[in-house]
Structures are given as C-alpha cells and as structure tokens.
C-alpha cells in the first residue's frame, strides 16, 4: 500500500495550520507570524503536533501572548493537540516571506 495519501494528508494539515496562523499578528510589526517567518517548523507526524517558532526579539514583551495565540490557533485548526516550542534561534528579517515588507 502506498504512503502517498498519508503524506498528502500531512501536507494538507500543515497548510491548514499555516493558513490559520496568518491570523496571529505581531502587535508591534503588524505582520502575521507566517509572513515574519517566526514559524520555523510544523511537524504533523509528531504526537502532539510539534510547532517550532522563534520570537522577533529575545525579550519580546508580547512573547507570552503570541505563543498562547499560536498554540490556540494551531490547535483549533489541527483539531488535535499541538505543542509549541520556542527556539533560542535569533530572528532576522531574511527569515520573512518578503523582507521588503519591513521597509529596510
């Protein structure tokens, strides 16, 4: 039996989560977490689904709120438990979908 349908389902679930996460907007930069490149990985094969993200700054005052929003939105979209892991990786504008959105 082919594994292709499961991979398509996994890819579709990741796309569904990514689309939902576009509703989570950084209050300071006014761009969503996907456009900013804050979501570094979505592992839909993990149980619970593992979502890895970075923050725009190490001491972001909105970090707890953003992590909570990402968790709630991703879990609602997935329909199953999601774990959000905040990476220590330093964010930089090159991670963005379109760095020109920041006007640098």
C-alpha positions as CSV (number, residue, x, y, z in Angstrom):
1,X,0.0,0.0,0.0
2,X,1.3,3.4,-0.9
3,X,2.2,6.0,1.7
4,X,1.4,8.9,-0.7
5,X,-2.1,9.6,0.7
6,X,-0.8,9.9,4.2
7,X,1.9,12.4,3.0
8,X,-0.7,14.4,1.2
9,X,-2.8,14.5,4.3
10,X,0.2,15.6,6.4
11,X,1.0,18.3,3.9
12,X,-2.6,19.4,3.8
13,X,-2.8,19.6,7.6
14,X,0.4,21.6,7.7
15,X,-1.0,24.0,5.1
16,X,-4.2,24.3,7.1
17,X,-2.3,25.2,10.2
18,X,-0.1,27.7,8.3
19,X,-3.2,29.4,6.8
20,X,-4.8,29.6,10.3
21,X,-1.6,31.1,11.8
22,X,-1.9,34.1,9.4
23,X,-4.5,35.4,11.8
24,X,-1.8,35.8,14.5
25,X,-0.3,39.2,14.1
26,X,2.7,40.6,15.8
27,X,1.3,43.7,17.7
28,X,4.5,45.7,17.1
29,X,5.3,44.9,13.5
30,X,1.7,44.4,12.3
31,X,2.6,41.4,10.2
32,X,1.5,37.8,10.8
33,X,3.7,35.1,12.2
34,X,3.9,33.3,8.9
35,X,4.9,36.4,6.9
36,X,7.5,37.2,9.6
37,X,9.0,33.7,9.3
38,X,8.5,33.1,13.0
39,X,7.1,29.6,12.4
40,X,10.2,27.6,11.7
41,X,8.7,24.1,11.6
42,X,5.4,22.3,11.8
43,X,5.9,18.5,12.5
44,X,2.5,17.0,11.9
45,X,3.9,13.5,12.3
46,X,4.7,14.1,15.9
47,X,2.1,13.5,18.7
48,X,1.2,16.0,19.7
49,X,1.9,18.0,16.6
50,X,5.1,20.0,17.2
51,X,5.3,23.6,16.1
52,X,8.7,25.3,16.5
53,X,8.8,29.1,16.5
54,X,11.2,32.0,17.2
55,X,10.5,35.4,18.5
56,X,11.4,38.7,16.9
57,X,13.5,39.7,20.0
58,X,14.7,37.6,22.9
59,X,12.8,39.8,25.4
60,X,9.7,40.4,23.3
61,X,7.1,41.9,25.7
62,X,4.3,40.1,23.7
63,X,6.0,36.7,23.8
64,X,3.6,35.0,26.2
65,X,0.6,36.4,24.3
66,X,2.0,35.4,20.9
67,X,3.0,31.9,22.0
68,X,-0.5,31.4,23.5
69,X,-2.2,32.7,20.3
70,X,-0.1,30.4,18.1
71,X,-0.9,27.5,20.3
72,X,-4.6,28.1,20.4
73,X,-5.0,28.9,16.7
74,X,-2.8,25.9,15.6
75,X,-4.7,23.5,17.9
76,X,-8.1,24.8,16.6
77,X,-7.0,24.4,13.0
78,X,-5.5,20.9,13.6
79,X,-8.3,19.6,15.7
80,X,-5.7,17.7,17.8
81,X,-3.2,18.6,20.5
82,X,-0.3,20.9,19.5
83,X,2.9,21.7,21.4
84,X,4.6,25.0,20.7
85,X,8.4,25.1,21.3
86,X,10.1,28.5,21.3
87,X,13.6,28.2,19.8
88,X,16.5,30.2,21.0
89,X,17.4,31.0,17.4
90,X,17.9,34.7,16.7
91,X,15.2,36.0,14.3
92,X,16.3,38.2,11.4
93,X,14.4,39.8,8.5
94,X,15.8,37.4,6.0
95,X,13.5,34.7,7.6
96,X,10.5,36.6,6.3
97,X,8.5,35.6,3.2
98,X,9.1,39.1,1.8
99,X,11.7,41.1,3.8
100,X,10.8,44.3,1.9
101,X,7.5,44.4,3.9
102,X,9.5,45.9,6.8
103,X,10.9,48.7,4.6
104,X,14.6,48.1,5.4
